[in-house]
């Protein structure tokens, strides 16, 4: 009977410790945002023209993940096409916005 009592006590102790560890891990993962999720949801044409090619690439990844990021007065689909065109030109955002695309 003593062996059974210790087994149940150990199980309860393991469950309590496991629950405590799981409870402390939840808030950390809930607040874990990636750099892409923290991008602004709207860029003006002037703001977009100042972005580096890496920043434009990050916007492209955000679009592919389903985030809605608008550029200037463009619709969501036009903004995605504009970012794609900017990346294809290979010169960064500065050249695309100056060309009036």
Backbone as ProteinMPNN parsed JSONL, in Angstrom:
{"seq_chain_A": "XXXXXXXXXXXXXXXXXXXXXXXXXXXXXXXXXXXXXXXXXXXXXXXXXXXXXXXXXXXXXXXXXXXXXXXXXXXXXXXXXXXXXXXXXXXXXXXXXXXXX", "coords_chain_A": {"N_chain_A": [[0.809, -1.186, 0.0], [1.979, 1.218, 0.617], [3.733, 1.696, -1.501], [1.945, 2.238, -3.603], [0.767, 4.626, -2.703], [2.905, 6.45, -2.823], [3.358, 6.489, -5.575], [1.034, 7.691, -6.577], [1.28, 10.171, -5.353], [3.595, 11.123, -6.538], [2.732, 11.304, -9.174], [0.785, 13.295, -8.985], [2.385, 15.415, -8.108], [4.046, 15.689, -10.349], [2.157, 16.46, -12.259], [1.329, 18.93, -11.199], [3.711, 20.42, -11.285], [4.196, 20.329, -14.057], [1.913, 21.684, -15.008], [2.357, 24.198, -13.905], [4.701, 24.985, -15.234], [3.757, 25.03, -17.874], [1.884, 27.074, -17.7], [3.488, 29.31, -17.291], [4.792, 29.447, -19.701], [2.913, 30.125, -21.638], [2.173, 33.005, -21.701], [4.539, 34.117, -22.741], [4.793, 33.054, -25.335], [2.479, 34.075, -26.422], [3.015, 36.759, -26.696], [4.972, 36.867, -28.539], [6.095, 38.34, -31.223], [6.916, 38.516, -34.645], [9.296, 40.237, -36.71], [8.095, 40.846, -39.099], [5.354, 40.844, -38.54], [5.153, 43.189, -37.193], [5.249, 45.273, -38.945], [4.245, 48.44, -40.362], [0.821, 49.059, -41.343], [0.239, 50.658, -43.452], [1.824, 52.531, -45.95], [2.896, 55.657, -47.063], [3.343, 57.085, -50.352], [5.684, 58.598, -50.375], [6.951, 57.663, -48.051], [7.294, 54.971, -48.717], [9.063, 55.238, -50.807], [11.42, 55.765, -49.529], [12.262, 53.407, -48.443], [14.474, 50.61, -47.978], [15.756, 47.959, -50.095], [15.624, 45.605, -48.696], [13.604, 46.146, -46.796], [11.406, 46.38, -48.486], [11.308, 43.782, -49.394], [10.582, 42.522, -47.002], [7.986, 43.494, -46.751], [6.876, 42.215, -48.935], [7.014, 39.539, -48.089], [5.249, 39.713, -45.936], [2.872, 40.256, -47.324], [2.602, 37.805, -48.658], [2.097, 36.178, -46.499], [-0.422, 36.88, -45.882], [-0.97, 39.312, -44.687], [-2.325, 42.596, -44.679], [-1.051, 45.195, -46.248], [-0.924, 48.426, -47.259], [0.043, 50.571, -49.949], [0.424, 53.892, -50.496], [-2.311, 55.286, -52.272], [-3.273, 52.933, -53.246], [-5.113, 49.899, -53.92], [-5.418, 46.772, -52.041], [-4.628, 44.628, -53.796], [-3.376, 46.053, -55.846], [-1.303, 47.168, -54.362], [0.176, 44.877, -53.676], [0.983, 44.085, -56.255], [2.515, 46.306, -56.922], [4.612, 46.167, -55.075], [5.733, 43.737, -55.916], [6.562, 44.488, -58.503], [8.441, 46.404, -57.829], [10.376, 44.845, -56.554], [11.123, 43.182, -58.67], [12.338, 44.974, -60.378], [14.727, 45.359, -59.173], [16.079, 47.531, -58.178], [15.274, 48.627, -55.85], [12.946, 50.506, -53.79], [13.126, 53.186, -54.358], [13.61, 53.773, -57.108], [11.314, 52.788, -58.4], [9.152, 54.349, -57.466], [9.853, 56.875, -58.331], [9.675, 56.602, -61.028], [7.043, 56.72, -61.447], [5.304, 54.587, -61.365]], "CA_chain_A": [[0.0, 0.0, 0.0], [2.866, 2.372, 0.663], [4.246, 1.907, -2.849], [0.876, 2.855, -4.371], [0.582, 5.997, -2.232], [4.0, 7.255, -3.345], [3.172, 6.627, -7.019], [0.003, 8.702, -6.788], [1.837, 11.456, -4.934], [4.538, 11.537, -7.589], [1.951, 11.705, -10.351], [0.177, 14.6, -8.696], [3.478, 16.398, -8.1], [4.467, 15.894, -11.742], [1.106, 17.236, -12.924], [1.37, 20.299, -10.68], [4.912, 21.061, -11.849], [3.964, 20.488, -15.494], [0.922, 22.744, -15.215], [2.995, 25.481, -13.587], [5.609, 25.323, -16.338], [2.953, 25.369, -19.048], [1.248, 28.376, -17.467], [4.484, 30.375, -17.467], [5.212, 29.493, -21.102], [1.864, 30.678, -22.489], [2.253, 34.448, -21.963], [5.708, 34.435, -23.562], [4.502, 32.739, -26.733], [1.392, 34.936, -26.877], [3.552, 38.081, -26.995], [6.101, 36.701, -29.434], [5.794, 38.859, -32.552], [8.066, 38.572, -35.528], [9.547, 41.558, -37.301], [7.141, 41.026, -40.195], [4.047, 41.169, -37.973], [5.197, 44.53, -36.609], [5.326, 46.275, -40.012], [3.068, 49.313, -40.475], [-0.207, 48.57, -42.269], [0.094, 51.595, -44.558], [2.971, 53.381, -46.287], [2.631, 56.681, -48.065], [4.272, 56.952, -51.48], [6.969, 59.176, -49.963], [7.55, 56.744, -47.092], [7.713, 53.771, -49.434], [10.226, 55.544, -51.652], [12.618, 55.819, -48.682], [12.572, 52.072, -47.937], [15.553, 49.851, -48.615], [15.271, 46.773, -50.799], [15.304, 44.616, -47.655], [12.295, 46.498, -46.242], [10.404, 46.035, -49.506], [11.237, 42.321, -49.352], [9.813, 42.173, -45.809], [6.585, 43.765, -47.088], [6.478, 41.142, -49.839], [6.77, 38.358, -47.262], [4.013, 39.968, -45.189], [1.761, 40.054, -48.261], [2.465, 36.366, -48.901], [1.533, 35.585, -45.277], [-1.81, 37.297, -45.754], [-1.155, 40.605, -44.037], [-2.779, 43.648, -45.589], [-0.221, 46.39, -46.165], [-1.268, 49.276, -48.387], [1.036, 51.538, -50.391], [-0.22, 55.078, -51.064], [-3.76, 55.192, -52.472], [-3.529, 51.704, -53.999], [-5.902, 48.84, -53.286], [-4.518, 45.696, -51.6], [-4.04, 43.896, -54.924], [-2.445, 46.96, -56.512], [-0.13, 47.296, -53.498], [0.982, 43.663, -53.865], [1.595, 44.161, -57.585], [3.516, 47.37, -56.885], [5.766, 45.617, -54.354], [6.35, 42.758, -56.815], [7.23, 45.221, -59.569], [9.613, 47.045, -57.233], [11.394, 43.817, -56.337], [11.604, 42.699, -59.973], [13.218, 45.966, -60.993], [16.03, 45.141, -58.567], [16.739, 48.78, -57.801], [14.709, 49.113, -54.605], [11.725, 51.294, -53.862], [13.379, 54.568, -54.823], [13.498, 53.886, -58.557], [9.945, 52.52, -58.835], [8.237, 55.467, -57.197], [10.241, 58.006, -59.159], [9.249, 56.346, -62.401], [5.624, 56.99, -61.527], [4.56, 53.324, -61.53]], "C_chain_A": [[0.861, 1.262, 0.0], [3.395, 2.696, -0.718], [3.204, 2.609, -3.72], [0.679, 4.314, -3.974], [1.68, 6.907, -2.776], [3.855, 7.487, -4.853], [2.125, 7.693, -7.319], [0.508, 10.097, -6.414], [2.795, 11.985, -5.997], [3.8, 11.993, -8.846], [1.333, 13.083, -10.153], [1.24, 15.69, -8.709], [3.945, 16.702, -9.522], [3.431, 16.721, -12.501], [1.121, 18.691, -12.474], [2.553, 21.049, -11.261], [4.733, 21.298, -13.347], [2.971, 21.597, -15.8], [1.521, 24.118, -14.929], [3.94, 25.914, -14.698], [4.84, 25.72, -17.592], [2.308, 26.74, -18.898], [2.237, 29.519, -17.645], [4.915, 30.503, -18.918], [4.168, 30.153, -21.995], [1.978, 32.183, -22.717], [3.446, 34.831, -22.84], [5.4, 34.177, -25.028], [3.382, 33.626, -27.276], [1.898, 36.319, -27.274], [4.727, 38.02, -27.97], [5.705, 37.128, -30.848], [7.061, 38.854, -33.383], [8.192, 39.992, -36.089], [8.521, 41.859, -38.392], [5.767, 41.42, -39.66], [3.999, 42.588, -37.418], [5.33, 45.628, -37.667], [4.092, 47.175, -39.986], [2.092, 48.773, -41.514], [-0.402, 49.496, -43.467], [1.385, 52.391, -44.713], [2.51, 54.429, -47.281], [3.612, 56.457, -49.217], [5.653, 57.478, -51.106], [7.688, 58.25, -48.984], [8.057, 55.483, -47.761], [8.963, 54.038, -50.265], [11.518, 55.6, -50.843], [13.043, 54.44, -48.177], [13.735, 51.436, -48.689], [14.945, 48.636, -49.309], [14.902, 45.677, -49.805], [13.925, 44.887, -47.051], [11.171, 46.156, -47.216], [10.215, 44.518, -49.542], [10.419, 41.857, -48.142], [8.314, 42.428, -46.039], [6.051, 42.673, -48.002], [6.185, 39.86, -49.056], [5.476, 38.519, -46.474], [2.791, 39.785, -46.086], [1.527, 38.569, -48.485], [1.894, 35.645, -47.69], [0.115, 36.066, -45.001], [-2.032, 38.608, -45.03], [-1.519, 41.655, -45.075], [-1.953, 44.903, -45.334], [-0.466, 47.198, -47.429], [-0.146, 50.265, -48.672], [0.295, 52.7, -51.047], [-1.72, 54.914, -51.13], [-4.15, 53.911, -53.198], [-4.41, 50.745, -53.193], [-4.937, 47.746, -52.813], [-3.865, 44.938, -52.759], [-3.061, 44.775, -55.704], [-1.172, 47.148, -55.687], [0.77, 46.078, -53.639], [1.69, 43.686, -55.201], [2.711, 45.199, -57.615], [4.786, 46.899, -56.172], [6.485, 44.598, -55.232], [7.138, 43.44, -57.926], [8.511, 45.878, -59.047], [10.725, 46.033, -57.018], [11.967, 43.302, -57.653], [12.545, 43.682, -60.634], [14.624, 45.88, -60.416], [16.739, 46.403, -58.113], [16.195, 49.34, -56.5], [13.511, 49.998, -54.843], [11.957, 52.659, -54.487], [13.149, 54.709, -56.332], [12.055, 53.695, -59.037], [9.024, 53.698, -58.608], [8.606, 56.692, -58.007], [9.769, 57.841, -60.592], [7.749, 56.575, -62.57], [4.781, 55.744, -61.715], [3.477, 53.207, -60.531]], "O_chain_A": [[0.468, 2.273, -0.582], [3.497, 3.87, -1.074], [3.556, 3.494, -4.5], [0.444, 5.157, -4.841], [1.393, 8.042, -3.155], [4.192, 8.562, -5.35], [2.314, 8.511, -8.219], [0.194, 11.079, -7.086], [2.788, 13.176, -6.307], [4.204, 12.956, -9.498], [1.361, 13.926, -11.05], [1.019, 16.768, -9.26], [4.209, 17.858, -9.854], [3.792, 17.587, -13.299], [0.943, 19.592, -13.293], [2.412, 22.195, -11.687], [5.088, 22.365, -13.849], [3.164, 22.364, -16.744], [1.227, 25.087, -15.629], [3.973, 27.09, -15.062], [5.237, 26.65, -18.295], [2.2, 27.485, -19.871], [1.855, 30.594, -18.107], [5.363, 31.573, -19.328], [4.53, 30.701, -23.037], [1.883, 32.609, -23.867], [3.355, 35.788, -23.608], [5.72, 35.007, -25.879], [3.345, 33.899, -28.476], [1.278, 36.987, -28.102], [5.399, 39.026, -28.195], [5.061, 36.374, -31.577], [8.146, 39.151, -32.884], [7.291, 40.819, -35.946], [8.129, 43.011, -38.578], [5.085, 42.247, -40.265], [2.916, 43.129, -37.196], [5.504, 46.795, -37.319], [3.006, 46.72, -39.626], [2.501, 48.102, -42.461], [-1.132, 49.155, -44.398], [1.963, 52.861, -43.733], [1.805, 54.112, -48.239], [4.593, 55.727, -49.073], [6.669, 56.885, -51.468], [8.903, 58.072, -49.078], [9.125, 54.978, -47.416], [9.819, 53.165, -50.409], [12.603, 55.494, -51.413], [14.089, 54.321, -47.54], [13.947, 51.692, -49.875], [13.766, 48.328, -49.13], [13.972, 44.907, -50.044], [13.159, 43.951, -46.82], [10.107, 45.694, -46.805], [9.097, 44.03, -49.702], [9.648, 40.904, -48.247], [7.475, 41.659, -45.571], [4.903, 42.25, -47.863], [5.204, 39.173, -49.341], [4.696, 37.575, -46.355], [1.785, 39.221, -45.656], [0.382, 38.117, -48.502], [1.264, 34.599, -47.842], [-0.481, 35.694, -43.99], [-3.178, 38.984, -44.781], [-1.064, 41.596, -46.217], [-2.137, 45.586, -44.327], [-0.244, 46.712, -48.539], [0.53, 50.737, -47.758], [-0.391, 52.507, -52.05], [-2.343, 54.459, -50.171], [-5.263, 53.818, -53.718], [-4.441, 50.78, -51.963], [-3.754, 47.789, -53.152], [-2.672, 44.64, -52.704], [-2.03, 44.291, -56.171], [-0.084, 47.275, -56.247], [1.991, 46.216, -53.714], [2.87, 43.346, -55.283], [3.737, 44.991, -58.262], [5.897, 47.196, -56.61], [7.714, 44.591, -55.288], [8.248, 43.022, -58.254], [9.532, 45.905, -59.735], [11.892, 46.33, -57.272], [13.161, 43.016, -57.742], [13.45, 43.284, -61.369], [15.595, 46.269, -61.065], [17.898, 46.342, -57.702], [16.606, 50.421, -56.079], [13.109, 50.213, -55.986], [11.043, 53.222, -55.091], [12.545, 55.687, -56.771], [11.622, 54.364, -59.975], [8.199, 54.016, -59.465], [7.724, 57.483, -58.341], [9.496, 58.822, -61.285], [7.243, 56.618, -63.691], [3.646, 55.837, -62.182], [2.751, 52.212, -60.522]]}, "name": "protein", "num_of_chains": 1, "seq": "XXXXXXXXXXXXXXXXXXXXXXXXXXXXXXXXXXXXXXXXXXXXXXXXXXXXXXXXXXXXXXXXXXXXXXXXXXXXXXXXXXXXXXXXXXXXXXXXXXXXX"}
